[in-house]
Amino acid sequence: MNVAANAYQFKIRPTTMGGGGGAYTNYTIPTKMAKDDNGSYTLGTIATNSIQIKGTSTVNTAWVATCTSDDTGRTSISYTGW
């Protein structure tokens, strides 16, 4: 959820301030947010109006949570391997 919030902040930030200017394209996960004690986080599908962030558990790599953030920053989460 934190990475999705960071991605949304990037999207709404003007390009002149290092943001996406209304698009998720060109977003990258900050190094400090790419891994923590719970798992590692990577980008899935990125479009102008939506982005997917995949979190893989450190306990069991078959456990993957996919967080999708839409154009308004609203998120939904789906789980696989649980």
N, C-alpha and C positions, 0 to 999 in steps of 0.2 A: 504494500500500500504506500510506503514511503517513496519508493522509486516511481510509482504511478503519479503521486503528488508532485514529485520533482519534474517529471516529464510534462505534466500539465502546466507547471510554472514556466518551463521552457517554451511551451507552445504559445502561451499568452504574452510572453515577453517580446517586445519589438526586436527586430533583427539588429537595429542600431545599438541595442543593449546586450547583444549576444544571444538572443532568443530565437524562436522559430517563426515569429511574425504571423502567428495564426495557424501554424502547421507543426505536426510532430516530426516531420522529415528532418533529418540531420541530428536528431537527438541521440546522445550516447549516455550510457549510465556512468555517473561519476565513479572513479576508481574506488573511493571510500565506501560506496554503496553497493558495489558489485558482489561483495561477499561479507557474511557475518557468521556468527555462531550457529545460526539456524540453517543456512544454505547459501547457494550462489544464485545470482540473478543475471539473466540474459534477455536480450530483446528478441521478440518474435516478429510478427508482421507489423510493419510500420506504414501507415498511410497518412495523408494530410489530416484526416479527421478522426483517426483512431490509432492506438498503439497497444501492443501486447507485451507484457513482461512475464517471463517464465522464471519461477523460483524452484530450484531443485534442492531437496532436503539433504543435509549432511548425514542424517541418520540412515536413510535409505534412498539411493539415487533414483529409484523407481517412483518415488513420491514427487510429483510435480504439480505445482499450483500455477495456473495461468491467470493473470490479472489483465483485463482489457479495460482501457480508459477511452471514453468516447470524446466527442467534440466539446462537450460541456464539462469534462473532468469526471463525469460519473463513471464508477468502476463496477465491474462484475468479476467474480472469481469462479473458476472451474478447477476441479481436482482430478488427477489421474493417478492410478497406481495405489490408491489408499485402501 
